[in-house]
Amino acid sequence: MEILEMNYINFRNLEDRNIQFSPRFNLFFGKNGQGKTSILEAIYFSATGKSFRTSKNIELIKYNKDKMGSYISYRDLISEKTLSVKSDKKNKEYKYNNKKTSFDEFYGKINVITFIPEDIELIMGSPSFRRSFFDSEIAQSNYDYFKNLKNYNKILKIRNKYLKEKKTKEVIFSIYEEEFIKSASKIILKRIEYVKNISIILNLNYRKLFDDKKELCLKYESFIGEFKGLNLEKIEEKIKVKINELKDQEIKYGYSLVGPQRDDFKFILNNKDAKSYSSQGEKKSIIFSLKLSEIDMVIREKREAPIFLIDDIASYFDSVRKDNIIDYLKKRELQVFISSTSDLNIESKNFRIDKGEIQNGNHECK
């Protein structure tokens, strides 16, 4: 997978530009606050229709403007294609190969993995943050999961409405209940499979890059309890048991106390919860190892490499960790976009950024 070029208009503080990219390393450098992160965000937004910084359209639109737009051309294993997004303060319009499409059809055409400073929240933040992240990562390369997750969230809202109105004895509630159980089971099973597979790769990447004397794993904690060896039917049975156990409490509180929206993911380093026992350096290394493992998972699922975006690498890692990471990436067949305030000593296409203005060419990073 390779992004060939990008156009954007009225995107944040950036001056309107067309940019052609290198198939390997692309480095955006300059002082802080000049627009480096906004460039990476524009790439991510063009490829996914979403921002990694905000869910509000208005925050993406340049001050005093009403609309913004972005366009990319890219090459996958088959051919060259295009994606574009236009947005006003309320709505977005998506196009694939210059034809209007829905977000459902747009999302996942390009797989993008990001590494940004805010990713530390995957360890320190809330369970909902982690669920949202892993759901998004699985959905990028698995359209069935994407559809099922969307369907589940709709059913969950309906179920909560009936619980709140205490209409659980109505026939229609039983129908939704059955669909709720089936959909929830599929989500849980896919999460179990995903965590099992990525945890192996995660440990290998952490040991290879950062510390070969420690063991790292990702643990999935589900509301159903122990799930080892369970198939889809067994998971459905466990959900039904949980529903019966908590039925009175759900009616009392008026919302669902069961379902994959109650689950969590935890990072375990040397048999200890990383949130409480790992150093800041270890936490950063865990997250970066996770991102590399996501790349491997996308390659496994889709047979081609995703795009990799890394924000503010020079200030996020010490020199030893940074050099290890760069050396590792040089050996991978990936298109990489990096922002930095300093020279990384890599062969790359460099873009100097100053007050939202971008200059092409292999300028020195000083």
C-alpha positions in Angstrom: 0.0 0.0 0.0 1.3 3.4 -1.0 -0.1 6.9 -0.9 1.1 8.7 -4.0 -0.1 12.3 -3.4 -2.5 14.4 -1.3 -4.4 17.6 -1.8 -6.1 19.5 1.0 -8.1 22.8 1.2 -8.9 24.7 4.4 -7.5 22.0 6.6 -6.7 23.4 10.1 -3.8 25.9 10.0 -2.3 24.5 6.8 -1.9 26.5 3.6 -3.6 24.7 0.7 -1.2 22.3 -1.0 -0.7 19.4 -3.3 2.1 17.0 -2.1 3.7 14.0 -3.8 5.2 11.4 -1.4 8.0 9.0 -1.3 7.1 5.3 -1.3 9.3 4.8 1.8 10.1 7.5 4.3 8.5 11.0 4.4 9.8 13.4 7.1 7.9 16.5 8.2 10.2 18.7 10.3 10.1 22.2 11.9 9.6 23.9 15.2 6.7 23.0 17.4 3.3 24.5 16.6 4.0 24.9 12.8 1.6 22.2 11.5 3.6 18.9 11.5 0.9 17.0 13.4 -1.8 18.6 11.2 -0.1 17.1 8.1 -0.2 13.6 9.6 -3.8 14.2 10.6 -4.7 15.3 7.1 -3.2 12.0 5.7 -5.1 10.0 8.3 -8.4 11.9 7.6 -8.1 11.5 3.9 -7.5 7.7 4.2 -10.1 6.9 7.0 -12.6 9.8 7.0 -11.8 10.3 10.7 -9.4 12.4 12.7 -7.1 11.0 15.4 -7.4 14.2 17.4 -11.1 15.2 17.4 -14.6 14.0 16.5 -15.8 17.5 15.7 -15.9 18.6 12.1 -15.6 22.3 12.9 -12.2 21.8 14.5 -10.8 20.5 11.2 -11.9 23.6 9.2 -9.6 26.6 8.9 -10.6 29.6 10.9 -13.2 31.8 9.1 -13.9 29.1 6.5 -17.1 27.1 6.2 -15.8 23.9 4.4 -12.7 21.8 4.0 -11.7 19.0 1.8 -8.9 16.5 1.2 -8.0 14.1 -1.6 -5.5 11.3 -1.9 -4.4 9.0 -4.7 -2.9 5.7 -3.7 -1.8 2.3 -5.0 -2.7 -1.0 -3.6 -1.9 -4.5 -4.9 -4.3 -4.1 -7.8 -4.2 -0.6 -9.2 -4.1 3.2 -8.5 -7.2 4.6 -6.8 -8.5 7.7 -5.1 -10.3 8.7 -1.9 -11.7 12.1 -1.0 -13.6 13.7 1.9 -15.4 17.0 2.0 -16.8 18.4 5.2 -18.7 21.4 6.4 -19.4 22.1 10.1 -22.1 19.3 10.3 -21.7 16.8 7.5 -19.1 14.8 5.5 -19.2 13.6 1.9 -17.1 10.6 0.9 -15.9 9.6 -2.5 -14.1 6.5 -3.8 -12.6 6.7 -7.3 -14.6 10.0 -7.7 -18.0 8.4 -6.9 -20.0 9.2 -3.8 -20.1 6.5 -1.3 -21.2 5.8 2.3 -18.7 5.9 5.2 -19.2 2.1 5.6 -17.9 1.6 2.1 -15.2 4.2 2.4 -13.7 3.0 5.7 -11.0 0.3 5.4 -10.0 1.0 1.8 -6.6 2.1 3.2 -5.2 0.7 6.4 -3.4 3.3 8.5 -1.6 2.7 11.7 -0.8 5.8 13.8 1.7 6.3 16.6 1.0 9.6 18.5 1.9 10.8 22.0 -1.7 10.5 23.1 -1.5 6.7 22.6 -0.2 6.4 26.2 -3.9 6.5 27.1 -4.1 3.0 25.8 -2.4 2.0 29.1 -3.4 4.8 31.4 -6.8 5.7 30.1 -10.3 4.3 30.5 -11.6 0.9 29.3 -13.9 2.7 26.8 -10.8 4.3 25.2 -9.2 0.9 24.8 -12.3 -0.7 23.5 -12.8 2.0 20.9 -9.2 1.7 19.8 -9.2 -2.1 19.4 -12.6 -2.2 17.8 -11.4 0.4 15.2 -8.2 -1.6 14.5 -10.0 -4.9 14.0 -12.7 -3.2 11.9 -10.1 -1.6 9.6 -9.1 -5.0 8.2 -12.3 -7.0 8.9 -15.4 -5.6 7.2 -17.7 -8.3 8.9 -16.5 -7.1 12.3 -17.2 -3.5 11.3 -20.8 -4.3 10.2 -21.5 -6.5 13.2 -20.2 -3.8 15.6 -22.3 -1.2 14.0 -25.4 -3.5 14.2 -24.6 -4.4 17.9 -24.5 -0.7 18.9 -27.9 -0.1 17.3 -29.4 -3.1 19.2 -27.8 -2.0 22.4 -29.5 1.4 22.2 -32.8 -0.3 21.6 -32.3 -2.8 24.4 -31.4 0.1 26.8 -34.5 1.9 25.8 -36.7 -1.1 26.7 -34.9 -1.6 30.0 -35.3 2.1 30.9 -39.1 1.9 30.1 -39.3 -1.4 31.9 -40.9 -3.2 28.8 -38.8 -6.3 29.1 -41.8 -8.6 29.1 -42.9 -7.5 25.6 -42.4 -10.0 22.7 -40.4 -7.5 20.7 -37.9 -7.3 23.6 -37.3 -11.0 23.4 -36.6 -10.7 19.6 -34.1 -8.0 20.2 -32.6 -10.0 23.0 -31.8 -12.9 20.8 -30.2 -10.6 18.2 -28.3 -8.9 21.0 -26.8 -12.2 22.2 -25.8 -13.3 18.7 -24.2 -10.0 17.8 -22.4 -9.8 21.2 -21.1 -13.3 20.8 -19.5 -12.6 17.4 -17.8 -9.5 18.8 -16.4 -11.4 21.7 -15.2 -14.3 19.7 -13.4 -12.0 17.2 -11.8 -10.1 20.0 -10.5 -13.3 21.6 -9.0 -14.4 18.3 -7.4 -11.0 17.7 -5.9 -10.7 21.1 -4.6 -14.3 21.0 -2.8 -13.6 17.7 -1.5 -10.1 18.3 -0.2 -11.0 21.8 2.3 -13.4 20.4 3.6 -10.8 17.9 3.5 -8.1 20.6 5.8 -10.0 22.8 8.3 -10.7 20.0 8.4 -7.1 18.9 8.9 -5.8 22.5 11.7 -8.3 23.2 13.4 -7.6 19.8 13.3 -3.8 20.1 13.4 -3.0 23.7 14.0 -5.7 26.3 14.7 -9.4 25.5 14.5 -10.3 29.2 10.9 -9.4 29.7 7.6 -10.9 28.6 4.7 -8.8 27.3 1.2 -9.8 26.6 -2.2 -8.2 25.9 -5.0 -9.6 28.1 -8.7 -9.4 27.1 -11.0 -9.2 30.1 -14.6 -10.0 29.2 -17.8 -9.7 31.2 -18.5 -13.4 30.5 -15.5 -14.4 32.6 -13.3 -17.3 31.6 -13.5 -17.9 27.8 -10.6 -20.3 27.1 -11.7 -22.9 24.5 -15.1 -21.4 23.9 -16.8 -21.4 20.5 -19.6 -19.2 19.4 -22.4 -21.3 20.8 -20.7 -21.6 24.2 -20.2 -17.8 24.3 -23.9 -17.3 23.6 -24.8 -19.6 26.5 -22.5 -17.7 28.9 -24.2 -14.4 27.8 -27.6 -15.9 28.5 -26.5 -16.9 32.0 -25.2 -13.4 32.7 -28.4 -11.9 31.5 -30.4 -14.1 33.8 -28.1 -13.3 36.7 -28.4 -9.5 36.2 -31.9 -9.2 34.9 -33.4 -7.5 38.0 -30.5 -5.1 38.3 -30.7 -4.2 34.6 -34.4 -3.3 35.0 -33.7 -1.4 38.2 -30.9 0.7 36.6 -32.5 1.0 33.2 -29.5 0.0 31.0 -27.5 -3.0 30.0 -25.0 -4.5 32.5 -24.0 -7.2 30.1 -22.3 -7.0 26.7 -18.9 -6.4 25.1 -19.3 -2.7 25.9 -18.3 -3.8 29.5 -15.0 -5.4 28.5 -11.5 -4.2 28.8 -7.9 -4.9 27.5 -4.8 -4.8 29.7 -1.1 -4.9 29.0 0.8 -7.3 31.2 4.6 -6.9 31.5 6.4 -9.7 33.4 3.1 -10.8 34.9 2.3 -7.3 36.3 -0.3 -4.7 35.0 1.7 -2.2 33.0 -0.6 0.6 34.1 0.5 0.3 37.7 4.0 -1.2 37.6 5.7 -0.1 34.4 8.0 2.9 34.0 7.2 5.7 31.5 9.9 4.4 29.2 8.4 0.9 29.3 4.9 2.2 28.7 6.1 4.0 25.6 7.9 0.9 24.4 4.8 -1.2 25.0 2.7 1.1 22.9 5.2 1.3 20.0 5.5 -2.5 20.1 1.7 -2.7 19.8 1.7 -0.4 16.8 4.3 -2.6 15.0 2.2 -5.6 15.9 -0.8 -4.0 14.3 1.1 -3.6 11.1 1.9 -7.4 11.2 -1.7 -8.2 11.8 -2.9 -6.1 8.9 -0.4 -7.8 6.6 -1.7 -11.2 7.9 -5.3 -10.2 7.2 -5.0 -8.3 4.0 -1.7 -9.5 2.5 -0.3 -6.0 2.1 1.3 -3.5 4.4 -0.6 -0.5 5.9 0.6 3.1 6.0 2.5 4.0 9.2 2.2 7.5 10.7 4.5 8.5 13.6 4.1 11.9 15.3 6.8 13.7 17.3 9.2 10.7 17.5 12.3 12.7 18.5 10.8 14.2 21.7 8.8 11.1 22.6 11.7 8.6 22.8 15.3 8.8 24.1 18.0 8.5 21.6 18.6 4.7 22.1 14.9 3.8 21.7 14.6 6.2 18.7 17.6 4.7 16.9 16.3 1.1 17.5 13.0 2.1 16.0 14.4 3.8 13.0 16.8 0.8 12.3 13.8 -1.5 12.6 11.7 0.5 10.2 14.5 0.7 7.6 14.3 -3.1 7.3 10.5 -3.1 6.7 8.8 -2.6 3.4 6.5 0.2 4.6 5.6 3.7 3.6 6.2 5.8 6.7 5.3 9.4 7.5 7.1 10.9 10.5 7.0 14.3 12.2 10.1 15.5 14.1 11.8 18.6 15.3 15.3 17.1 14.6 17.3 15.2 12.1 16.7 11.4 12.1 19.6 10.5 9.9 17.5 8.5 7.5 17.1 8.6 3.7 13.8 10.3 3.3 11.8 12.9 1.4 11.8 15.9 3.7 9.3 18.6 4.0 10.1 21.7 6.0 7.0 23.2 7.7 6.8 26.8 8.9 3.5 28.4 9.9 1.4 25.9 7.9 3.5 26.3 4.8 5.2 23.2 3.4 8.3 23.1 1.2 9.1 20.0 -0.8 12.6 18.6 -1.3 15.3 16.9 0.7 16.1 19.9 2.9 18.4 19.3 5.8 16.7 18.9 9.2 18.4 21.5 11.4 
